[in-house]
Amino acid sequence: MSESKVYKVVVNGSWGGFGVSEEAVDWLLANGASSEKVRVQDSGLTSTKWVYTICNLERHDPILVKMVETLGPRANSENSSLVIVTMPQPLYRISDYDGAESLEQPGQIAWEDASKLEG
């Protein structure tokens, strides 16, 4: 019997929003991520040095998934708690509530049918 493919997606499991640590940015760049998609920059919002990370990789990008698997909690930004969700099929949508994320998959959505009328 053949094994079915498993798809992995990185989401933020806590309030505060998706983000990665500076160590995670360094790991991603050292392992082939594009500097246009991943970078650290000064926010420019205060006189003190305050940096933030930008990570625009697709959440299912193998480099991002491997980084979370490798670094574990060290991958997290100050306000994130990154987790890997596995799925049996490739379609997903990320739902966000105050920064805490969850995955929605086609089989989980209950659709209303406008062609059917009761009564």
Helices and strands as residue ranges (DSSP letters): E 7-12, H 22-30, E 38-42, E 51-55, H 62-71, G 72-75, E 82-87, E 93-97, E 100-104, G 106-108
